[in-house]
């Protein structure tokens, strides 16, 4: 396939930590804004103010260090981290905490009842409500504080990763009966040298939309219920939920009589599956940590407003023309931030291609900024909401998969 994204290769070689003790630290900080702040996720709300708090919103941080190498994983109960907000956080973490951008993954759970008012502009304010810079500043400060706390409380650790499946729990919203879904569950676990659980990363692909547009209270949706269950089951652990290639998938809507029951039943099933993976997990006493990345040029924007196509020369002023891709590896476990909302078919293809390189991928969707949707050419041709939100044309998704696969090929766990 001819690549439509040109990569700048300078500085892309993985940085390998010298053989040293692997350390980790975790932190959890609440980020729930004041009641009255708009919610993000559904334009049907028309930016109306929130009316309460169903459950608190958090940002969770896990930091791994080995010698001079540092990796930071952040999961925030947000719809997304808009690009300006993400870039501001990443810049401060890099400059103030001296952590390379290669080693940072800032991801959102994609809850549709998270903080709004986080991005300026007409289209953004349709989804997020009227922009309030103080909301962005407050959440950003708490994200950085969580990372600082995780850095300050590190200890030697062991780790493990495992996989399971979620049969019957996920459906494709474009074709609920027969559409492609990724039923895989990925779990990454960190525990102290004494065997006490410290952190758990749970990776599954599904839109957190069990609470619909009529819900006007802040909530982390099913990721919040899942993390609550896991943190209760494993006292002392911090559970980070990271969404995957969830662009066209959601929890099945036929389980439960109302949204509250569906949310609790889905989270309970996900928690039970996670516990099953943890119980079968092999713990590793050591590992090799590596981080690397490179900047890529994006294709010319191809923006749509319904049937209206915005000329490319205008789109270039509305959307970024480049992006930074980075990867983190711990032995054969590969942590992959996705700066776009990619569909399940693309995500599964990416994981298959990485598996041929001997890597077990954990996909962090909605990470390090947001470049809209990424769909297959066939999905683009078929049209629908995902196509309207695809900003870089029909081949952007496949090209992004190609670029990540090539970047991953620069690393070998056998080095």
Long-range contacts (C-beta under 8 A, 24 or more apart in sequence): 1-398, 1-399, 1-402, 3-399, 3-402, 3-403, 4-299, 4-393, 4-395, 4-396, 4-399, 5-296, 5-297, 5-298, 5-299, 5-396, 5-399, 5-400, 5-402, 5-403, 6-296, 6-297, 7-294, 7-295, 7-296, 7-297, 7-403, 7-406, 7-407, 8-294, 8-295, 8-296, 8-297, 9-294, 10-294, 11-293, 11-294, 12-292, 12-293, 12-294, 12-407, 12-410, 13-292, 13-410, 14-290, 14-291, 14-292, 14-327, 14-329, 14-410, 14-411, 15-69, 15-100, 15-102, 15-290, 15-291, 15-292, 16-69, 16-288, 16-289, 16-290, 16-415, 17-66, 17-67, 17-68, 17-69, 17-288, 17-289, 17-290, 18-66, 18-67, 18-68, 19-67, 19-286, 19-288, 20-66, 20-67, 21-66, 21-156, 21-286, 22-64, 22-65, 22-66, 22-156, 22-157, 22-158, 22-159, 22-286, 22-287, 22-289, 22-330, 23-64, 23-65, 23-66, 23-154, 23-155, 23-156, 23-157, 24-62, 24-63, 24-64, 24-65, 24-154, 24-155, 24-157, 24-159, 24-190, 24-198, 24-199, 25-62, 25-63, 25-149, 25-150, 25-151, 25-152, 25-153, 25-154, 25-155, 26-60, 26-61, 26-62, 26-63, 26-150, 26-153, 26-190, 26-198, 26-199, 26-238, 27-60, 27-61, 27-145, 27-146, 27-147, 27-148, 27-149, 27-150, 27-153, 27-238, 28-58, 28-59, 28-60, 28-61, 28-146, 28-238, 29-58, 29-59, 29-61, 29-142, 29-143, 29-145, 29-146, 29-149, 30-56, 30-57, 30-58, 30-142, 31-57, 31-58, 31-59, 31-76, 31-77, 31-78, 31-115, 31-138, 31-139, 31-142, 31-143, 32-56, 32-57, 32-115, 32-218, 33-115, 33-117, 33-135, 33-138, 33-139, 33-218, 35-218, 37-115, 37-116, 37-117, 37-129, 37-132, 37-135, 38-116, 38-117, 38-128, 38-129, 38-130, 39-112, 39-113, 39-114, 39-115, 39-116, 39-129, 39-215, 39-216, 39-218, 40-78, 40-79, 40-80, 40-112, 40-114, 40-115, 40-116, 40-118, 40-127, 40-128, 40-129, 41-79, 41-111, 41-112, 41-113, 41-114, 41-116, 41-127, 41-209, 41-213, 42-112, 42-127, 42-212, 42-213, 43-126, 43-127, 44-213, 45-129, 45-213, 45-216, 46-126, 47-116, 47-125, 47-126, 47-128, 47-129, 47-130, 48-129, 48-216, 49-129, 50-116, 50-216, 50-217, 50-218, 51-216, 51-217, 52-216, 52-217, 52-218, 53-217, 53-218, 53-219, 54-113, 54-211, 54-215, 54-217, 54-218, 54-219, 55-218, 55-219, 55-220, 55-224, 55-225, 55-228, 56-218, 56-220, 56-224, 57-111, 57-114, 57-115, 57-218, 57-219, 57-220, 57-224, 58-220, 58-224, 58-227, 59-139, 59-142, 59-143, 59-146, 60-146, 60-227, 60-238, 60-239, 60-240, 61-143, 61-146, 61-147, 61-149, 61-150, 62-150, 62-190, 62-199, 62-201, 62-238, 62-240, 63-147, 63-150, 63-151, 63-154, 64-157, 64-190, 64-289, 64-330, 65-151, 65-154, 65-289, 66-287, 66-288, 66-289, 69-103, 69-289, 69-290, 69-291, 70-99, 70-100, 70-103, 70-291, 71-103, 71-104, 71-105, 71-289, 71-291, 71-328, 71-330, 71-335, 72-99, 72-103, 72-104, 72-105, 72-147, 72-150, 73-105, 73-107, 73-201, 73-240, 73-242, 73-335, 73-364, 74-104, 74-105, 74-106, 74-107, 74-143, 74-146, 74-147, 74-240, 75-107, 75-108, 75-109, 75-201, 75-240, 75-241, 75-242, 76-106, 76-107, 76-108, 76-109, 76-139, 76-143, 77-108, 77-109, 77-111, 77-114, 77-220, 77-223, 77-224, 78-108, 78-109, 78-110, 78-111, 78-114, 78-115, 78-118, 78-139, 79-108, 79-110, 79-111, 79-112, 79-114, 79-115, 79-116, 79-127, 79-128, 79-366, 80-108, 80-110, 80-366, 80-370, 81-106, 81-107, 81-108, 81-366, 81-368, 81-369, 81-370, 82-118, 82-119, 82-124, 82-128, 82-369, 82-370, 83-320, 83-369, 83-370, 83-371, 84-119, 85-118, 85-119, 85-136, 85-139, 85-140, 86-368, 86-369, 86-370, 87-369, 88-136, 88-140, 89-140, 89-143, 89-144, 90-368, 92-140, 92-144, 93-144, 93-147, 96-144, 97-144, 97-147, 97-148, 97-151, 100-291, 101-293, 101-324, 101-326, 102-291, 102-292, 102-293, 102-326, 102-327, 102-328, 103-291, 103-326, 103-328, 104-326, 104-368, 105-326, 105-328, 105-335, 105-337, 105-364, 105-367, 105-368, 106-143, 106-337, 106-367, 106-368, 107-242, 107-243, 107-337, 107-364, 107-365, 107-366, 107-367, 107-368, 108-243, 108-366, 108-367, 109-208, 109-220, 109-221, 109-223, 109-224, 109-241, 109-242, 109-243, 109-366, 110-207, 110-208, 110-243, 110-246, 110-365, 110-366, 111-208, 111-219, 111-220, 111-221, 111-223, 111-224, 112-207, 112-208, 112-209, 112-211, 112-213, 112-221, 113-211, 113-215, 113-217, 113-218, 113-219, 113-220, 113-221, 114-218, 114-220, 115-139, 115-218, 155-192, 155-193, 155-198, 156-192, 156-193, 157-190, 157-191, 157-192, 157-193, 157-198, 158-190, 158-191, 158-192, 158-193, 158-195, 158-283, 158-284, 158-285, 159-188, 159-189, 159-190, 159-191, 159-283, 159-284, 159-287, 159-330, 160-188, 160-189, 160-281, 160-282, 160-283, 160-284, 161-186, 161-187, 161-188, 161-189, 161-281, 161-333, 161-360, 161-362, 162-186, 162-187, 162-189, 162-277, 162-278, 162-280, 162-281, 162-282, 163-187, 163-277, 163-360, 164-273, 164-274, 164-276, 164-277, 165-273, 166-204, 166-269, 166-270, 166-273, 168-252, 169-206, 169-251, 169-252, 169-266, 169-269, 169-270, 170-204, 170-205, 170-206, 170-249, 170-250, 170-251, 170-252, 171-249, 171-250, 171-251, 171-252, 171-253, 172-248, 172-249, 172-344, 173-207, 173-248, 173-249, 173-250, 174-248, 174-379, 174-382, 174-384, 174-386, 176-253, 179-248, 179-344, 180-343, 180-344, 180-345, 180-348, 181-205, 181-249, 181-344, 182-244, 182-245, 182-249, 182-344, 182-347, 182-348, 182-351, 184-244, 184-351, 185-270, 185-273, 185-274, 185-277, 186-244, 186-360, 186-361, 186-362, 186-363, 187-274, 187-277, 187-278, 187-281, 188-333, 188-335, 188-362, 189-278, 189-281, 189-283, 191-283, 195-283, 196-236, 197-234, 197-236, 197-237, 198-236, 198-237, 198-238, 199-237, 199-238, 199-239, 199-240, 200-230, 200-234, 200-237, 200-238, 200-239, 200-240, 200-274, 200-278, 201-239, 201-240, 201-242, 201-362, 202-226, 202-227, 202-230, 202-239, 202-240, 202-241, 202-242, 202-270, 202-274, 203-241, 203-242, 203-243, 203-244, 203-362, 203-363, 203-364, 204-241, 204-243, 204-244, 204-270, 205-243, 205-244, 205-245, 205-246, 205-249, 205-344, 205-347, 205-363, 205-365, 206-243, 206-246, 206-249, 206-250, 206-251, 207-246, 207-249, 207-250, 207-251, 208-243, 209-250, 209-251, 210-251, 210-259, 210-262, 210-263, 210-266, 211-259, 211-263, 212-259, 215-259, 221-263, 222-251, 222-263, 222-266, 222-267, 222-270, 225-263, 225-264, 225-267, 225-268, 226-267, 226-270, 226-271, 226-274, 229-267, 229-268, 229-271, 230-271, 230-274, 230-275, 233-271, 233-275, 242-362, 242-363, 242-364, 242-365, 243-364, 243-365, 243-366, 244-347, 244-363, 244-364, 244-365, 245-338, 245-342, 245-343, 245-344, 245-346, 245-347, 245-348, 245-350, 245-363, 245-365, 246-341, 246-344, 246-365, 247-341, 247-342, 247-343, 247-344, 247-346, 247-373, 247-374, 247-375, 247-386, 248-343, 248-344, 248-375, 248-379, 248-386, 249-343, 249-344, 284-331, 287-330, 287-331, 288-329, 288-330, 288-331, 288-413, 288-415, 289-328, 289-329, 289-330, 290-328, 290-329, 290-330, 290-411, 291-326, 291-327, 291-328, 291-329, 292-326, 292-327, 292-407, 292-410, 292-411, 293-324, 293-325, 293-326, 293-327, 293-407, 294-324, 294-325, 294-407, 295-322, 295-323, 295-324, 295-325, 296-322, 296-323, 296-324, 296-325, 296-403, 297-321, 297-322, 298-322, 298-323, 298-371, 298-392, 298-396, 299-392, 299-393, 299-395, 299-396, 299-399, 300-392, 300-393, 301-391, 301-392, 302-390, 302-391, 302-392, 302-393, 303-391, 304-387, 304-388, 305-388, 306-388, 315-391, 319-371, 319-372, 319-391, 319-392, 320-371, 323-369, 323-371, 324-368, 325-403, 325-404, 325-407, 326-368, 327-404, 327-407, 327-408, 327-411, 329-359, 329-411, 329-413, 331-413, 332-358, 332-359, 332-360, 332-413, 333-359, 333-360, 333-362, 334-359, 334-360, 334-361, 334-362, 334-408, 334-411, 335-361, 335-362, 335-364, 336-361, 336-362, 336-363, 336-364, 336-404, 336-408, 337-364, 337-367, 337-368, 338-363, 338-364, 338-365, 338-366, 338-367, 338-400, 339-367, 339-368, 339-369, 339-370, 339-371, 340-370, 340-371, 340-372, 340-373, 340-374, 340-396, 340-397, 340-400, 341-365, 341-366, 341-370, 341-372, 341-373, 341-374, 341-389, 342-373, 342-374, 342-375, 342-397, 342-400, 342-401, 343-373, 343-374, 343-375, 343-376, 343-379, 343-386, 343-397, 345-376, 345-379, 346-374, 346-375, 346-376, 346-397, 346-398, 346-400, 346-401, 349-401, 350-401, 350-404, 350-405, 353-401, 353-405, 354-404, 354-405, 354-408, 357-405, 357-408, 357-409, 358-413, 359-408, 359-413, 374-400
